[in-house]
Amino acid sequence: MSNFFKNDEELFALIKRNDSKALKELFDKYFISLCGFSYTYVKSVDLSEEVVSDIFLNIWLKRSTLEIKSNLKAYLYTATRNRSINYLAKEKRNWESLEVADSESVSIENLPDEIINFKELESMVESIIQKLPPKRQLVFRLNRIDGLSYKEISNVLSISVNTVQNHMVKAVEFISNQYPNIKSIFTLLLLLFLV
């Protein structure tokens, strides 16, 4: 029987019953967004992938005894944050980005106009987000791109819900004040990111 369309709690219950397909489904669902979250700490694509892979390995190895008090999504983000911070503390050095410009070697001439336009808009949105202060940028990404609630962000980052709300209000005000002409495009792209 396929586990497709199971919610997180159902997947976790199946994992606890040694269902490796449920682990793969959970992994596929969260891997990319958790790697992006880890990257904000470790600044290395390879290391962020290692951090997230270790978390899923740990879940599988401890599946029979692991108890998750909060919801699974909040647990995964909290575990990612903690493991990323612990790794940096252990290594005691800043990691430089391992991405190389050559990794984007796809020729833009071979892309359809719609994809090029979307990529340009996506790039513009990303440049706007990067102008936010680091903590505000992180809160904004967790809410609007990764879909975490204010309460989940509060738990993951160990800050109050009120602080999360303040960051979001200021982020939206900044975008509205600095870039009023692209507000509708920005909203559209955010909706696309959440699909």
C-alpha positions, 0 to 999 in steps of 0.5 A: 500500500502506498504512503502517498498523501499521508500526513506527517504524523501518519508517516512518523507512525509508519516509520516507527513500525519500520516502514522505510518507504514512509521515511523516504516520503518524509525525506522527499517532502522536507529535504530541500527546504531543510537544506535551505534552512541549514544553509543559512547557518553553515553557508555550504551546500554540501554541509547542509545536505549532510546535516539534513541527511544525518537528521533523517538517518538519526530518525531511522536509527532511533525510530523505536524510541524517538518521541516527538512532543511538538509537531514533526515539521517543527521538530525537523526544523529545530533539529536542523538548526541545532545540528547546524549550530553544533557543527559550526561550534565543533569546527570553529570556523566559517564555511565558505560557499562551495557553490561554483558559478559553473553549476549554472551552466545551462544556456539561457538561450535554450530556455523558453521565454516564460521560464526566463521571465519567471527566473528573472522575477524569482531572481528579483524576489530573491534580491529583495529578500536578501536586503532584509536583516539576517534574522528578519530574512530567516523569519520571512523565509520560514513563514512565506517560503517554508510555510511554518506558522509563527508559533513553529518559527518561535519554537524553532528559533527560540524567540517569542511569537510576538518577535516573529510577528514584528519581523514579519510586519517589518519585512512586509513594510520594507517590501511595500515601501521600497518596491511598491510597483512589484508588490503584486508580482512578489505576492504571485511568486510567493504563492508559487513558492508555496505550491 
